[in-house]
């Protein structure tokens, strides 16, 4: 969330070594800015209109002469240029006179003590405004309105280029060394398309290209502005469960999703098709609170189907606190309930907490993030028994120097189908942003699982690059 800072100003203004006091009477402010506006107003109203009129009139005469076969186009152009130069000189003289008068009034304001002197300055200011309005009207009458420009279109017509969606592209490749095996993996190439449809709605499409084929990772329409703080979505989307499930694979703070998300929701996390409503509540017990309710088709792995008779319902509450100008705290609660079969239910609950520190003015060189998440899985088995399993992760990441991050993540979980089988892992990593377009990461993971014989060691090099207006979007 963005922080809102309100800055207070002072009424005194210093310009060119002269301190001018702002006189406030009946909600009117008299000072150098108001006087400058008068001069600029005269220039902006009179000069463009006059020039446009002169250009339009003389251009019309040139066209008429050409139509009847009159030669001498070069001479007419010279005359037109001379008239424009004369008009420019005239208005430059008038502007210089106004500038001299502004300087004079500035000095008088700086030396004025109020009373009659102040009233005199106000009267002269009013006279200058009337003079500017009169001069503008006279110029309009003298030269007439400027003709419409060629190719002018209605304001309701949209520029054709604005109809094209914004296109972004992301590449993500890995070099792996694990269990004596080395490999290169083109993990994912992502094409992201975003566009505004009308004042109320926009759309986003994310296509993922991998060795397994092409997949629609996300594709939805989004409505905003229908009511204060309300946002609606319809389509396929990464769901708002916890802190990291919504994040795309290439934008994760580590190489992979935490083990508990991949185990309880599937390798790609929780992404389904349906409806979503999010409401940013009026400020209550926190700096900001958001409630999300989603109803989807149950196509994810733990819910095992795509039948609308077996809907999946998800709820999420996010709370945000500004603890100080440099620190914020987020705490969330999540729950998702579905029915894979008529007599079996799946319920997954979660809570997450994030503490982020980034000092103002030093944000490019100092930053620290601590995030943890805990999940509880309740699944009915074929015998009607409920299997309860827990799992979670925690990680700490800090900015060592500009563009260089270091962190470590710890994972622990019980298998959702065999809670007695446990897995844990620790993963230190380094991430270096070559630029805002390119990121390189090195990570080492030590994993120990009761499903494996012995521990597993894996070393990963990751290269991620992106282009376009929405490069490295988290979601």
N, C-alpha and C positions, 0 to 999 in steps of 0.2 A: 504494500500500500504506500501511496505517496504521503509524505508529511506536508502539512500546510503551515507555513510560517507567515506571520503577520509582522510587518515592519512599520514603525512609527517614524514620521518625518518631522521636520521643523519648519517654521513659517518664514524664517529669514533666508534670503537668497543672496549669494555673493556672485557678482559678475563684473569682470574687468576691474577688480579692485574696489568696487563701490558696493557698500552694503545698503540694499534697498529694503525698507520695512514694508511688510504686506499689510495694507490697511483693509480691515474687514468691517463693512457696514451693511447691514441688511442683506447678508449672504452674498455680498459682492466683494471681489478681491481686486484691488488696484495695484498694479506693479508693472515691471518691465515685460513679463510674459504677455499680459493683455495688450500692451502697446505693440509688441512685435506681431501679435496676431492680426492687428489692424493692417499693418503694412503688408504682411504676407497675404491677408485676405484680398486686399486690393490687387496685388500682383496675380494671385491665382484666379480671381474672377474676371478681371478686365483683360489682362494680357492674352490668355488662351482664347477667350471669346473673340477678341479683336483680331488676333492673328488668324484664327480659323475663318472668320468672316472675310477678311481680306483675301486669304488664300482661296476660299470658295468662290468669291465674286470674280476674281481675276482668272481663276482656272476655268470658270464658266465662260468668260469672254474668249479665252484661248480656244476652247472647244468649239464655240460658235464660229469663230473666224476660220478654223480648220474645216468646218463643215461646208462653208461656202467657197472654199478654195483659196483663202487669203494666205499668202506666204508671210514670212517674217516671224516664225515661231520663236526663234532665238531672241529677237528684240522684245517680244511680249514677255518672255521669261525674265529678261533683264529688268524690264519695268516692274514686274511683280516682285522681284527680289529687292529692288530699290524701295518700293512701298513698304515691304516688310521691315527693312532696315530702319526706315524712317519711323515706323510705328514702334519698333523696339527702342529706338533712341528716346522717343517721347515718353514712354512708360518708364524707362530707366531714370530719366530726369525726375519724374514724379515720385518714383520709389526713393531716390536719393533725398528728395525733399522730406519725405516722410521719415526716413531714417534720421535725418538731422533733427527733426522735431521730436522723435522718440528719445534721442540722446539728451535733448534739452529738458524734456519732461522727467527723464530719469534723474537728472541732477536736482531738479526742483523737488521731486519726491523724497530724495535722500536728505535734503535740507529742511523739508517741511516739518512743522510741529503740529499740524492739524489746523482746524478752524477754517477761516476764510481761504487761506492758501490751498488747503486740501480741496475745498469746494470748487475753487477756480480750476484746479487740475482735473477734477471730475467733469466740469463743464467742457473743457477743451477736449477731453477724451470722447465725450459724447459727440462733440462737433466733428472730430476726426471720423467717427463711425458714420455719421450722416454723410460726410463728404465722400467716404469710400462707397457707400450705397448709391449715392447720386452719380458718381463717376461710372460705376458699373452699369447703372441703368442707361446712362447716356451712350456708353460704348455699345450696348446691346441695340439701342435704337439706331445708332449711326451705321453700324455694319450689318445688322440683321443676324438672325440665328445661323449657326453653321449648318451646312447641308449634311445629310446623312452620308456616312462613309460607305464606299463601295464594299459590298460583301457583308454588310451588317446583318446580324441575325437576331432573332428573338431571344430575350434573356432566359426563356424557358428551355431553349434547345441546349442540350449537353454537348460539350466538346467530345468528338469521337474518341480521342485518346483516353478520356475519362471513363469510357465504357470498358476498357480493357482491364482485367484484374491485375493486381500486384503479384508479381511472380518472384519466388525465392527458391533457392536450391541449396541442399546440404548434402555433403558427402561424409561418410564415416567408415574408416577401414582400420583393421587391427592386425598386429603382428603378435602371435601367441607362442609361448614356450611353456609346455606343460607335460609332465610325465614322460620326458624324453622325446616329445613330439613337437615339431615346429611347423607353423603354418601361417599363411596370410589369409585374412578373411575380409572380403568386401561386405561388411555387415549390412549396410543400408545406404541407399541413396534416396533422398526425400525431395519431393516437389511440392511446394506449398503455394496455393492460389488463394488470394483474398480480394474481396471487392465489396463496395457499398452498393446496395441494391436501390435504396431509396432513403429518405430521412429517418426511417424507423428500423430498417433491417440491413444486415450485411451477411455475407456468406464466407465460409472457409472450407477449403478442400486440401487434404494432405494425402498424397500418394507415396507409398513406400515401395521402392524397387530393391529387390534382393535376389539372391540365388534361387529362392523358392518361388519367385514370381512377383507379380504386382498386387499390392493390397491397398484398399482404401482405409488408411489408418484413422482418418477423421473426415467427415463431410457433413456439415450442418448449416442451418440458417439461424441467425441470431437476431433477436429483437431487443432493442434498448430504448429507453425514453418513454415507454408506454405508461409508466407510473414511477414516482420517485424511488430510486434505488432498485428497481425491478429489472431483471434480465431473463429472457426466455430463449431456449434453444430447442431445436428439433433436428434429429439426424443421428449419425453415428459420432460418438465423442468419447474421449478418455474421461472417465468419471471422477468426480470430486470426492475421493476417499483418501483421507490422510493428507500428508504433505507432499509426497513425491509421485503418486500414481498418475496425476494429470501430466506430469513432465514427459516430454518426448525423449526417446532413448539417447539421442545425440546431445541433449541438453542436460543430462544428469550430472550431478557433482562428482560421481564416480563412473567407472567403466560400465557397470551393469546396475539393474535394479537391485535393491536389497533382497536378500534371499527369502525373507518372509513374504514379500509381495509376489515374487516369482513362484513360490511354492503354493500360496493360498489362492492366488488369482490366475496363475499361468505365466509363462515366460514374458508375455507382452503386457502384463498387468490387466487391470479391469477396464475394458473398452467395449461398450455395447450401443445398441440403437434404441432411441426412444425420445423422451421429452425431459427437459430440465428447466427448473425455475429457481433463480437465486434472488434473494432480497437482502440488500444492505440496510440493516435496521437503523432507525434513529438512535443516536448515541444513548447507551444505557449503562451497563455495568463495566464497559470497556471503552477504549478510544474508538473502536469500530467493531461491529458484530455483523456477521453474515450467515444466513440460513439458506441451505440448498436442499431441494427435494427433486429426485430424479426417478422416473418410471421407465424401465427398459425391457427389452425382449428376452433377457435371460440367455443370451448366446455365449456368454463367457464360460470358461471351463468349469468353475465350481457349480454352475447352475444347469449346465448340460442340455440346453435346448434353444430353439428359436420360435417356440409356439407362444402366441400372445395370450393363451389361456394360463400360462405360467409366468406372470409378470414378476419382475424383480424391482423392489423398492429400495432406494438409497436415501439416507438423510445425513446431512453434514452441518455442523455448527462450528464456525471459526470466530475466535475472539482475538482482538489485537489491542495491545497496550503500548503507548509511547512512554517508556520509563525515563528517558532523558533525551536531550538533543542527539545523542550518539547511540542510543540503545533502544531496541524494541523487543517485545515478547509476543509470540503467537501461541495460542493453545487451541486445539481442535478436538472435536468428538465426531466419530463417524460410525455408521451402521448400515449394513446391507442385508436384506432378507430375500430369499428366493426358494423355489420348490422344484428341484430337478425332476421328481416324480410325484405322483399323487400322494404317496404316503411317506415321503422323505423331505425334510426341510434342511436348508443350509442358512446359517446365520453367522455373519462375521462382524465383529465389533472392533473399534480401534480408537486410540487416543494418541495425539502427537503434540510435541512442544518444540518451539524454535526460539532460540535467543541469539540475537544478532547485534554486533557492536561495530560501529564504523564512525570514527570521530570526524566531525565537520572540518573541512579544510584539509584533512589528511586522508580522505577516503580512497585516494589512488595508491596509498602506501600502507595503510593499516586497516585491517578488516578481520573479524573473527565471527564464525558461525558455529553454534552447537545445536544439533537437531537429534531428536529421539522419537521413536514411534513404537507402540506396543499394540499387538493384535491378538484377539481371541477368536478362534474358529470353533463353531459348533455344527457338526454334521451328523445327520441321522444315517446309520448304516442299514444294510439289508435286513438285519435282525430287529430293527426298531430302536437300537441303542444310540445314544448321542455320544459321539466322540469329540471330546474337548481338547484343543491343542492351543498352545500359546507360542508367540514368537515376536521378535522385535529387532531393532537395530539402533545404534547410536553412532554419531560421527562428529568429529571436531575438525574444522577447516580454518586455516588462517592465511592471510596474505603476508608473505615473507618480505617481498619487495615488489615494486611495480610489475604487474603482469605475472607474478610467480606465486602460486598457491601450493600449500602443503596440507595434507590431511590424513586422517586415519579413521576407518570405519570398523565397527565390531558388529557381527551378526550372530543371532542365536535363535533357534526355533525348534519346535516339536513337529513331527510329521502330522499333517491333518488327518491321515487315515490310520496311522500307528503312533499315537502320542508318546509312546515309550521310546521311540527312536528319535534321537536328538542330533542336531547339526550345529556347528559353530564355525565361525571364520573371522579372520582379522585381515584387513587390507590397508596398508599404507600406500600413499600415492603422491605424485607431484603433477601439477597442471601448469603449463606455461602458455600464455596467450601471446603468440607471435604478433598478432594484431587483432583488431576486433573481428576479423574474418577467419583467422586460422588459430587453432588450439592444438597443442601437443600434450600428451599425458603418458606418464609411466606409472605402472602399478604392479604391486606384488601381492598375491593372495595366498594365505595359508588356510586350508579348509580341512576340518576333521568331521567325519560323519559316520554314524553307525551303519549306514548303508554301504560304506566303502571299506576296503581292506587297507588300512593305513591312511595317513594324511595325504593331501594333494597340495602340490606347490605349483603356482601358475604365475608367470611373468607376462605382462601385457604392455605393448606400446600402441597407443591410439593416436590417430591423426584425424581431426575433424575440421572441415572447412565449409564455408557458406558464403552465399552471395544473394543480394536482393534486399528489399526494404525490411523484411522480417527475418533476417538471418539470426540463427541461434535462438529463435523464439522457444521459450520453455513449454508453452502450450497455446 
